[in-house]
């Protein structure tokens, strides 16, 4: 049986059918904006810990790759994206 969630075919994407297999956050999640970048942090942190995390993130913001153009020099033989496709899925033409 094939069902479609939005425009994504659940037969082709096993993480939709089995969300429990994906890593899940522990506790609440809070979205914050830092220098125009959206980040997610723990929503149940104390204000002191949250301030410390903000300080570390702000000091190291340039260390994160926000787009593929920020990842200059990565050898594709070392790091390559693989599609998460259900091997039992039938071809659709």
The first five atom37 places (N, CA, C, CB, O) and aatype in JSON, in Angstrom:
{
  "aatype": [20, 20, 20, 20, 20, 20, 20, 20, 20, 20, 20, 20, 20, 20, 20, 20, 20, 20, 20, 20, 20, 20, 20, 20, 20, 20, 20, 20, 20, 20, 20, 20, 20, 20, 20, 20, 20, 20, 20, 20, 20, 20, 20, 20, 20, 20, 20, 20, 20, 20, 20, 20, 20, 20, 20, 20, 20, 20, 20, 20, 20, 20, 20, 20, 20, 20, 20, 20, 20, 20, 20, 20, 20, 20, 20, 20, 20, 20, 20, 20, 20, 20, 20, 20, 20, 20, 20, 20, 20, 20, 20, 20, 20],
  "atom_mask": [
    [1, 1, 1, 1, 1],
    [1, 1, 1, 1, 1],
    [1, 1, 1, 1, 1],
    [1, 1, 1, 1, 1],
    [1, 1, 1, 1, 1],
    [1, 1, 1, 1, 1],
    [1, 1, 1, 1, 1],
    [1, 1, 1, 1, 1],
    [1, 1, 1, 1, 1],
    [1, 1, 1, 1, 1],
    [1, 1, 1, 1, 1],
    [1, 1, 1, 1, 1],
    [1, 1, 1, 1, 1],
    [1, 1, 1, 1, 1],
    [1, 1, 1, 1, 1],
    [1, 1, 1, 1, 1],
    [1, 1, 1, 1, 1],
    [1, 1, 1, 1, 1],
    [1, 1, 1, 1, 1],
    [1, 1, 1, 1, 1],
    [1, 1, 1, 1, 1],
    [1, 1, 1, 1, 1],
    [1, 1, 1, 1, 1],
    [1, 1, 1, 1, 1],
    [1, 1, 1, 1, 1],
    [1, 1, 1, 1, 1],
    [1, 1, 1, 1, 1],
    [1, 1, 1, 1, 1],
    [1, 1, 1, 1, 1],
    [1, 1, 1, 1, 1],
    [1, 1, 1, 1, 1],
    [1, 1, 1, 1, 1],
    [1, 1, 1, 1, 1],
    [1, 1, 1, 1, 1],
    [1, 1, 1, 1, 1],
    [1, 1, 1, 1, 1],
    [1, 1, 1, 1, 1],
    [1, 1, 1, 1, 1],
    [1, 1, 1, 1, 1],
    [1, 1, 1, 1, 1],
    [1, 1, 1, 1, 1],
    [1, 1, 1, 1, 1],
    [1, 1, 1, 1, 1],
    [1, 1, 1, 1, 1],
    [1, 1, 1, 1, 1],
    [1, 1, 1, 1, 1],
    [1, 1, 1, 1, 1],
    [1, 1, 1, 1, 1],
    [1, 1, 1, 1, 1],
    [1, 1, 1, 1, 1],
    [1, 1, 1, 1, 1],
    [1, 1, 1, 1, 1],
    [1, 1, 1, 1, 1],
    [1, 1, 1, 1, 1],
    [1, 1, 1, 1, 1],
    [1, 1, 1, 1, 1],
    [1, 1, 1, 1, 1],
    [1, 1, 1, 1, 1],
    [1, 1, 1, 1, 1],
    [1, 1, 1, 1, 1],
    [1, 1, 1, 1, 1],
    [1, 1, 1, 1, 1],
    [1, 1, 1, 1, 1],
    [1, 1, 1, 1, 1],
    [1, 1, 1, 1, 1],
    [1, 1, 1, 1, 1],
    [1, 1, 1, 1, 1],
    [1, 1, 1, 1, 1],
    [1, 1, 1, 1, 1],
    [1, 1, 1, 1, 1],
    [1, 1, 1, 1, 1],
    [1, 1, 1, 1, 1],
    [1, 1, 1, 1, 1],
    [1, 1, 1, 1, 1],
    [1, 1, 1, 1, 1],
    [1, 1, 1, 1, 1],
    [1, 1, 1, 1, 1],
    [1, 1, 1, 1, 1],
    [1, 1, 1, 1, 1],
    [1, 1, 1, 1, 1],
    [1, 1, 1, 1, 1],
    [1, 1, 1, 1, 1],
    [1, 1, 1, 1, 1],
    [1, 1, 1, 1, 1],
    [1, 1, 1, 1, 1],
    [1, 1, 1, 1, 1],
    [1, 1, 1, 1, 1],
    [1, 1, 1, 1, 1],
    [1, 1, 1, 1, 1],
    [1, 1, 1, 1, 1],
    [1, 1, 1, 1, 1],
    [1, 1, 1, 1, 1],
    [1, 1, 1, 1, 1]
  ],
  "atom_positions": [
    [[0.84, -1.19, 0.0], [0.0, 0.0, 0.0], [0.88, 1.24, 0.0], [-0.95, 0.01, 1.22], [1.79, 1.37, 0.82]],
    [[0.61, 2.14, -0.9], [1.35, 3.39, -1.0], [0.43, 4.52, -0.62], [1.92, 3.59, -2.42], [-0.67, 4.66, -1.16]],
    [[0.89, 5.33, 0.31], [0.12, 6.53, 0.64], [1.02, 7.73, 0.46], [-0.43, 6.47, 2.1], [2.25, 7.62, 0.47]],
    [[0.42, 8.87, 0.29], [1.18, 10.08, 0.05], [0.88, 11.09, 1.14], [0.87, 10.65, -1.34], [-0.28, 11.39, 1.42]],
    [[1.93, 11.62, 1.73], [1.79, 12.68, 2.74], [2.3, 13.95, 2.09], [2.6, 12.34, 4.08], [3.5, 14.11, 1.9]],
    [[1.41, 14.86, 1.73], [1.8, 16.03, 0.95], [2.2, 15.54, -0.43], [2.95, 16.83, 1.63], [1.42, 14.87, -1.11]],
    [[3.4, 15.88, -0.86], [3.88, 15.41, -2.15], [4.97, 14.36, -2.0], [4.4, 16.58, -2.98], [5.65, 14.03, -2.97]],
    [[5.16, 13.82, -0.79], [6.2, 12.83, -0.52], [5.57, 11.45, -0.48], [6.93, 13.14, 0.81], [4.61, 11.21, 0.24]],
    [[6.12, 10.54, -1.25], [5.62, 9.17, -1.32], [6.2, 8.4, -0.13], [5.98, 8.5, -2.68], [7.41, 8.24, -0.03]],
    [[5.33, 7.9, 0.75], [5.8, 7.2, 1.94], [6.49, 5.89, 1.61], [4.65, 6.94, 2.87], [7.29, 5.39, 2.41]],
    [[6.21, 5.33, 0.46], [6.88, 4.09, 0.08], [8.35, 4.34, -0.24], [6.18, 3.45, -1.13], [9.19, 3.45, -0.07]],
    [[8.66, 5.54, -0.7], [10.03, 5.88, -1.05], [10.82, 6.47, 0.11], [10.04, 6.85, -2.19], [12.05, 6.51, 0.07]],
    [[10.14, 6.93, 1.14], [10.81, 7.56, 2.27], [10.46, 6.84, 3.56], [10.44, 9.04, 2.37], [9.43, 7.14, 4.17]],
    [[11.31, 5.88, 4.0], [10.98, 5.08, 5.18], [10.89, 5.87, 6.48], [11.99, 4.0, 5.34], [10.26, 5.4, 7.43]],
    [[11.49, 7.06, 6.56], [11.42, 7.81, 7.82], [10.02, 8.38, 8.07], [12.43, 8.94, 7.8], [9.71, 8.74, 9.21]],
    [[9.18, 8.46, 7.03], [7.8, 8.89, 7.23], [6.99, 7.74, 7.82], [7.17, 9.38, 5.9], [6.16, 7.95, 8.71]],
    [[7.22, 6.54, 7.33], [6.49, 5.37, 7.79], [6.96, 4.96, 9.18], [6.66, 4.2, 6.8], [6.16, 4.5, 10.0]],
    [[8.26, 5.12, 9.47], [8.84, 4.69, 10.75], [9.56, 5.86, 11.43], [9.81, 3.52, 10.53], [10.78, 5.84, 11.54]],
    [[8.81, 6.88, 11.9], [9.49, 8.03, 12.53], [10.21, 7.65, 13.82], [8.48, 9.12, 12.82], [11.11, 8.37, 14.25]],
    [[9.83, 6.54, 14.44], [10.47, 6.13, 15.69], [11.91, 5.69, 15.47], [9.69, 4.99, 16.34], [12.67, 5.6, 16.43]],
    [[12.31, 5.42, 14.23], [13.68, 5.01, 13.92], [14.63, 6.19, 13.83], [13.72, 4.24, 12.63], [15.85, 6.01, 13.79]],
    [[14.1, 7.4, 13.8], [14.93, 8.6, 13.7], [15.32, 9.07, 15.1], [14.19, 9.73, 12.93], [14.54, 8.89, 16.04]],
    [[16.49, 9.66, 15.24], [16.86, 10.22, 16.55], [15.87, 11.31, 16.94], [18.31, 10.78, 16.52], [15.5, 12.14, 16.11]],
    [[15.45, 11.31, 18.18], [14.48, 12.28, 18.66], [15.12, 13.14, 19.75], [13.21, 11.58, 19.19], [15.91, 12.64, 20.54]],
    [[14.78, 14.43, 19.79], [15.31, 15.28, 20.87], [14.75, 14.85, 22.21], [14.98, 16.76, 20.6], [13.65, 14.3, 22.3]],
    [[15.52, 15.11, 23.24], [15.08, 14.81, 24.6], [14.62, 16.13, 25.22], [16.23, 14.15, 25.45], [15.38, 17.09, 25.27]],
    [[13.39, 16.18, 25.69], [12.87, 17.4, 26.3], [12.31, 18.36, 25.26], [13.95, 18.08, 27.1], [12.13, 18.02, 24.09]],
    [[12.04, 19.58, 25.73], [11.46, 20.62, 24.88], [12.51, 21.21, 23.95], [10.83, 21.72, 25.74], [13.7, 21.21, 24.26]],
    [[12.06, 21.73, 22.8], [12.93, 22.38, 21.83], [12.43, 23.82, 21.65], [12.95, 21.61, 20.46], [11.23, 24.07, 21.58]],
    [[13.38, 24.74, 21.58], [13.05, 26.15, 21.43], [13.82, 26.69, 20.22], [13.4, 26.96, 22.74], [15.02, 26.48, 20.1]],
    [[13.12, 27.39, 19.32], [13.78, 28.0, 18.17], [14.19, 29.41, 18.53], [12.86, 27.99, 16.92], [13.39, 30.2, 19.03]],
    [[15.45, 29.73, 18.26], [15.97, 31.06, 18.55], [16.66, 31.61, 17.3], [16.96, 31.03, 19.75], [17.03, 30.84, 16.4]],
    [[16.82, 32.92, 17.23], [17.5, 33.55, 16.11], [18.76, 34.21, 16.63], [16.58, 34.59, 15.39], [18.73, 34.98, 17.59]],
    [[19.87, 33.9, 15.98], [21.17, 34.45, 16.37], [21.84, 34.98, 15.11], [22.07, 33.38, 17.08], [22.19, 34.21, 14.22]],
    [[22.02, 36.29, 15.03], [22.61, 36.94, 13.85], [21.87, 36.56, 12.57], [24.09, 36.58, 13.73], [22.5, 36.31, 11.54]],
    [[20.55, 36.5, 12.62], [19.74, 36.18, 11.45], [19.65, 34.7, 11.13], [20.28, 36.89, 10.28], [19.0, 34.34, 10.14]],
    [[20.26, 33.85, 11.92], [20.24, 32.4, 11.7], [19.3, 31.75, 12.71], [21.67, 31.79, 11.82], [19.37, 32.03, 13.9]],
    [[18.42, 30.87, 12.21], [17.52, 30.15, 13.11], [18.23, 28.92, 13.66], [16.21, 29.74, 12.38], [18.8, 28.13, 12.91]],
    [[18.19, 28.78, 14.97], [18.81, 27.64, 15.65], [17.8, 27.03, 16.59], [20.09, 28.07, 16.41], [16.86, 27.7, 17.02]],
    [[17.99, 25.77, 16.92], [17.13, 25.11, 17.9], [17.99, 24.71, 19.08], [16.4, 23.88, 17.28], [19.05, 24.1, 18.93]],
    [[17.51, 25.06, 20.26], [18.2, 24.7, 21.5], [17.19, 24.08, 22.45], [18.89, 25.96, 22.15], [15.98, 24.09, 22.18]],
    [[17.67, 23.54, 23.54], [16.77, 22.97, 24.54], [15.85, 24.03, 25.1], [17.57, 22.32, 25.67], [16.29, 25.13, 25.44]],
    [[14.58, 23.71, 25.19], [13.59, 24.67, 25.68], [13.45, 24.68, 27.18], [12.27, 24.39, 25.07], [12.81, 25.57, 27.75]],
    [[14.05, 23.69, 27.84], [13.93, 23.61, 29.3], [15.26, 23.91, 29.99], [13.44, 22.22, 29.7], [15.52, 23.42, 31.09]],
    [[16.1, 24.73, 29.33], [17.39, 25.11, 29.93], [17.2, 26.28, 30.89], [18.41, 25.48, 28.83], [16.29, 27.09, 30.73]],
    [[18.06, 26.35, 31.87], [18.02, 27.52, 32.76], [18.5, 28.73, 31.98], [18.89, 27.29, 34.05], [19.2, 28.58, 30.98]],
    [[18.14, 29.92, 32.42], [18.55, 31.14, 31.71], [20.06, 31.29, 31.7], [17.89, 32.38, 32.35], [20.63, 31.84, 30.75]],
    [[20.74, 30.81, 32.75], [22.2, 30.88, 32.81], [22.84, 29.97, 31.75], [22.7, 30.49, 34.23], [23.75, 30.39, 31.04]],
    [[22.36, 28.75, 31.65], [22.89, 27.8, 30.65], [22.57, 28.3, 29.25], [22.3, 26.38, 30.86], [23.41, 28.21, 28.35]],
    [[21.37, 28.82, 29.04], [20.98, 29.34, 27.74], [21.91, 30.49, 27.33], [19.52, 29.82, 27.75], [22.33, 30.57, 26.18]],
    [[22.21, 31.38, 28.26], [23.13, 32.5, 27.98], [24.53, 31.98, 27.63], [23.19, 33.46, 29.2], [25.19, 32.52, 26.75]],
    [[24.99, 30.94, 28.33], [26.3, 30.36, 28.03], [26.32, 29.74, 26.63], [26.67, 29.29, 29.09], [27.29, 29.9, 25.9]],
    [[25.25, 29.05, 26.27], [25.16, 28.45, 24.94], [25.15, 29.54, 23.87], [23.88, 27.56, 24.82], [25.83, 29.41, 22.85]],
    [[24.39, 30.6, 24.09], [24.37, 31.72, 23.16], [25.77, 32.29, 22.97], [23.41, 32.8, 23.64], [26.18, 32.57, 21.85]],
    [[26.49, 32.46, 24.07], [27.84, 33.02, 24.02], [28.76, 32.13, 23.17], [28.41, 33.18, 25.46], [29.5, 32.63, 22.33]],
    [[28.71, 30.83, 23.39], [29.56, 29.89, 22.64], [29.16, 29.89, 21.16], [29.45, 28.45, 23.23], [30.02, 29.92, 20.29]],
    [[27.86, 29.86, 20.88], [27.4, 29.86, 19.49], [27.8, 31.15, 18.78], [25.88, 29.68, 19.43], [28.26, 31.12, 17.64]],
    [[27.62, 32.28, 19.44], [27.97, 33.57, 18.84], [29.47, 33.65, 18.57], [27.53, 34.73, 19.75], [29.88, 34.14, 17.52]],
    [[30.28, 33.18, 19.49], [31.73, 33.23, 19.33], [32.2, 32.29, 18.22], [32.42, 32.87, 20.64], [33.27, 32.51, 17.64]],
    [[31.43, 31.26, 17.92], [31.85, 30.25, 16.94], [30.93, 30.17, 15.73], [31.93, 28.91, 17.59], [30.95, 29.17, 15.02]],
    [[30.14, 31.19, 15.49], [29.16, 31.18, 14.4], [29.81, 30.91, 13.05], [28.42, 32.5, 14.36], [29.21, 30.25, 12.2]],
    [[31.01, 31.41, 12.84], [31.68, 31.21, 11.55], [32.19, 29.78, 11.37], [32.85, 32.19, 11.41], [32.63, 29.42, 10.28]],
    [[32.14, 28.98, 12.41], [32.61, 27.59, 12.33], [31.57, 26.66, 11.71], [32.97, 27.08, 13.71], [31.91, 25.56, 11.28]],
    [[30.33, 27.09, 11.64], [29.25, 26.25, 11.13], [29.09, 26.43, 9.63], [27.94, 26.56, 11.84], [29.22, 27.54, 9.11]],
    [[28.8, 25.33, 8.92], [28.5, 25.39, 7.5], [27.0, 25.58, 7.36], [29.0, 24.09, 6.75], [26.23, 24.67, 7.67]],
    [[26.58, 26.75, 6.89], [25.16, 27.05, 6.77], [24.63, 26.66, 5.39], [24.91, 28.53, 7.02], [23.44, 26.4, 5.24]],
    [[25.51, 26.63, 4.4], [25.15, 26.21, 3.05], [26.3, 25.35, 2.5], [24.87, 27.45, 2.12], [27.37, 25.28, 3.11]],
    [[26.07, 24.71, 1.37], [27.12, 23.88, 0.78], [28.31, 24.72, 0.33], [26.57, 23.09, -0.4], [29.43, 24.22, 0.26]],
    [[28.09, 25.99, 0.01], [29.21, 26.85, -0.4], [30.14, 27.14, 0.77], [28.69, 28.16, -0.99], [31.28, 27.56, 0.56]],
    [[29.68, 26.93, 2.01], [30.53, 27.11, 3.18], [31.44, 25.9, 3.42], [29.67, 27.35, 4.41], [32.29, 25.93, 4.32]],
    [[31.27, 24.85, 2.63], [32.03, 23.62, 2.86], [33.11, 23.43, 1.8], [31.08, 22.41, 2.86], [33.28, 22.33, 1.26]],
    [[33.84, 24.48, 1.51], [34.89, 24.44, 0.51], [36.0, 23.48, 0.96], [35.46, 25.86, 0.25], [36.41, 23.49, 2.12]],
    [[36.47, 22.68, 0.02], [37.62, 21.81, 0.3], [37.28, 20.44, 0.86], [38.5, 22.49, 1.25], [38.19, 19.68, 1.18]],
    [[36.0, 20.1, 0.98], [35.65, 18.76, 1.46], [35.71, 17.8, 0.29], [34.24, 18.75, 2.13], [35.01, 17.97, -0.71]],
    [[36.55, 16.78, 0.4], [36.73, 15.78, -0.63], [35.47, 14.92, -0.72], [37.98, 14.91, -0.36], [35.09, 14.3, 0.28]],
    [[34.8, 14.85, -1.89], [33.59, 14.05, -2.01], [33.83, 12.56, -1.78], [32.98, 14.24, -3.38], [32.88, 11.82, -1.48]],
    [[35.07, 12.1, -1.9], [35.37, 10.7, -1.59], [35.31, 10.46, -0.08], [36.76, 10.31, -2.13], [35.1, 9.34, 0.37]],
    [[35.49, 11.53, 0.69], [35.44, 11.42, 2.15], [34.02, 11.61, 2.67], [36.37, 12.46, 2.78], [33.59, 10.87, 3.56]],
    [[33.31, 12.57, 2.13], [31.96, 12.89, 2.6], [31.03, 13.01, 1.4], [31.95, 14.2, 3.44], [31.24, 13.86, 0.54]],
    [[30.02, 12.17, 1.35], [29.1, 12.18, 0.22], [27.68, 11.93, 0.72], [29.5, 11.11, -0.83], [27.46, 11.06, 1.57]],
    [[26.73, 12.68, 0.2], [25.32, 12.54, 0.58], [24.75, 11.28, -0.06], [24.51, 13.78, 0.15], [24.98, 11.02, -1.24]],
    [[24.03, 10.52, 0.71], [23.36, 9.33, 0.2], [21.86, 9.5, 0.44], [23.9, 8.02, 0.91], [21.44, 9.98, 1.49]],
    [[21.06, 9.12, -0.54], [19.62, 9.2, -0.4], [19.11, 8.07, 0.48], [18.93, 9.16, -1.77], [19.53, 6.92, 0.34]],
    [[18.2, 8.39, 1.38], [17.59, 7.41, 2.25], [16.35, 6.86, 1.55], [17.23, 8.03, 3.65], [15.24, 7.36, 1.75]],
    [[16.57, 5.83, 0.73], [15.5, 5.27, -0.08], [15.2, 3.85, 0.38], [15.87, 5.29, -1.58], [16.11, 3.05, 0.61]],
    [[13.95, 3.55, 0.5], [13.53, 2.21, 0.9], [13.88, 1.23, -0.22], [12.0, 2.18, 1.21], [13.37, 1.38, -1.33]],
    [[14.74, 0.24, 0.04], [15.14, -0.7, -1.02], [13.99, -1.57, -1.52], [16.26, -1.58, -0.51], [14.09, -2.16, -2.6]],
    [[12.9, -1.67, -0.76], [11.74, -2.46, -1.18], [10.75, -1.66, -2.02], [11.04, -3.03, 0.03], [9.74, -2.2, -2.48]],
    [[11.02, -0.37, -2.22], [10.11, 0.49, -2.96], [10.09, 0.08, -4.44], [10.51, 1.97, -2.82], [11.11, -0.29, -5.01]],
    [[8.9, 0.16, -5.03], [8.74, -0.16, -6.45], [9.01, 1.08, -7.28], [7.31, -0.71, -6.74], [8.74, 2.2, -6.85]],
    [[9.56, 0.88, -8.47], [9.82, 1.97, -9.39], [8.52, 2.63, -9.82], [10.59, 1.47, -10.6], [7.52, 1.95, -10.03]],
    [[8.54, 3.93, -9.96], [7.36, 4.65, -10.45], [7.79, 5.47, -11.66], [6.73, 5.57, -9.34], [8.77, 6.21, -11.61]],
    [[7.05, 5.32, -12.73], [7.4, 6.02, -13.97], [6.32, 7.02, -14.29], [7.59, 5.03, -15.14], [6.42, 7.72, -15.3]]
  ]
}
